[in-house]
Amino acid sequence: EAALRLKEKHGGETLAISLGGDTHKETLRKALAMGVDKAILLKDASPRDSISIAKALSEELKSFAPDCILFGKQSIDYCDEQMPGLVAEFMGLPSVSVVVKMEERDGKLICEREIEGGHEVVETNFPVVISVQKGLNEPRYPSLRGIMAAKSKPIEERPAAQFPSFVETLSLQKPPAKQPGKIVGT
């Protein structure tokens, strides 16, 4: 939503990128239905650590020379909150995290971010990497027209650049099932 609002105000093109397997296509298709111009799936279903993912995303993003790269605050898979900072570092760009309000003014981006005990206002130049916090804005719902248009828009598939992982997952287990409840009394 933040990318779409920047585009509506200043022009340009929006791009959604995801790294993973075919299951990521559904999310990219939803972004297209909301109004994103282009979607790219960097195909690689193998397990990767955050550094390997960030390097692959950075390599792809460099070819576009974006003005603003937006991430959510954290991913829903490992919840590690590292990706925006890592991508910014690998691309040599400034980064602002946990942004709850942003506004472009005189060629600069003014961001309000949550910190412990309050809010902080920072100013940065473009290009920049931003991680947004829930509450930045209310995401639009895809219109029927947008949903139909998204079905005909291609999702470009490219192989993800390969980088070594520094962390190896030895095992991954679901938590044990809950025991059935007991009724005490009548």
N, C-alpha and C positions, 0 to 999 in steps of 0.2 A: 504494500500500500504506500509506503514512504517513497519508493522508487517511482510509482505511478504518479504521485502528487508532484514530485520534482519534475517529471517529464511534462506533465500538464502545464506547469508554471513556466518552465524554461526551455521546453523542447528536448530533442535528443531521442535516444532509443533505450529501451529497457531490455534486459537480458536476464534470464533465470538459468543458473547452472547448478547441476547436482552431480555428485560422484557416487556411483554405485551400480546396482543391477537394475533389471527391468522394473522392479517395484517402484522405482523413483519416477517413472514416467507419469504415474497418476498425479503426483504433486506438481510436476512440470506442466501437465495438461491443465490443472486448476489455475496455475499462474497465467497461462495463456488465456484462459477463459476470463480472468479478471482484467486482462488488458496488456499483459506483457507482450512485447513484440516478438521475441525470439527465445527459444529454449534449447539448451545443450545438455545432453547426458554424457558425462565422461564414464564410459563403461568399464567397470571393474568390480566384480562381486567378491573379490578376495578380501580377507581381513586386513585392515591397515590401522596404524596408529595415527594420532592427530598430526604429527609432523609430516608423515608421508602424504596424508590427505591435503594438508595445507600447501605443501610443495607442488603437488599436482594441480591444485586449484590456481595457485600463483602463476604457474607456467602458462596455463590456459588464459588467465585474465590479462597477463602482460600483452598478449597479442591484440587485445581490444583497446588498450590504453584508456581505461574507464576514468571518469571524473569522480564518481562516488561508488563505492562498493558497500553494499548493505548486507549485514548478517543479522539473524536473530541473536538474542543474548546467549543462548545455549542450544545445543542440539538435544533432540529427544532420545537419542540412542544411548550415549554414554554420559551426557549431561556434564561435559568437562569444561565448557566455556572458554576454550583455548583458540578456536579456529580464527576468529577475527584478528586477534593479536598476532598470531603466527603468520597469517597471510599478509598483514601489514608489514611485518618485519621482513619477510622474504621478498616483498615488492619494494621495500624502502620507502613506505608511505606512513604518514601520521595516522594515528588511530584514536578514536574516542569510543569508550565503552559505556554500556548501560544508559543509552540516550533515551529520554522520555519526551523530549521536545526538540525540534530543529527547524531552523529557518535560514534561508540563503539571503544574505544582505551584502550588497556592494562587492560581490565576487568572493565573499567569505561565508563559511558555514558556522552559524551560531548554534551551539548545542547545549541543551540543559540535560544534565545527567544526575542520576541518583547516587548519592554517597551516604555513608552511615551518618544518620542524624540530620540529613537535609539534602539540598540540591545545589549543584555547582554549575555555573555557566562558563563554557569555554568557547573560544573562537579558533577556527583552523582554516587553512587554505585547502583548495582542491589541488590535486586529487587526494582523496581521503578514504579510509576504511572506517565504517561505523557499525557498531553492534547496537541494535535497538532493543528496548525493553518493552514488555507488554504494557499497553496503555499509551504508546506513542500516538496511535490513531485507531480508529475503528475500521477494520478491513472491509472493503466493499464486497458485496455478494456478486458472484458472476451472473450476468444477465443471460436470458435464454439465447439472445443473439450472440453474446460472447462465448457461450458454451458451444453453440453450433459452429462458430468460426474457429474455435480452438480445435475442433475435431479435424478440420482440414489443414491446420497449420502443422508443418512437420516439426518433430523433435529431432534435432541433429544429434547423431550418435558418433562419438569419437572415442578412441581408446585413451584411457587415462595414462598420463606419464607415470612411469614406474620409478619409485624411490624406495630405498630400504626402510623398513620399520625398525624402530628402536625398542619397541615393546612387543612381546609375544603373548598372546592369550593362550594360557595352558588349558583352561576349561571354562565353560560357561554353563550354569545350571539355573533352572527355575527354582523359586522357593518351594518348600514342601506345601502340599495341599492342606487347606484348613481342615481340622477335624470337625465332624458334624456336631451341631449344638445339642445340648442335653436339656430336656424339659424337667424342671425341678418342681414338684408339687402337682397340683391339678391343672 
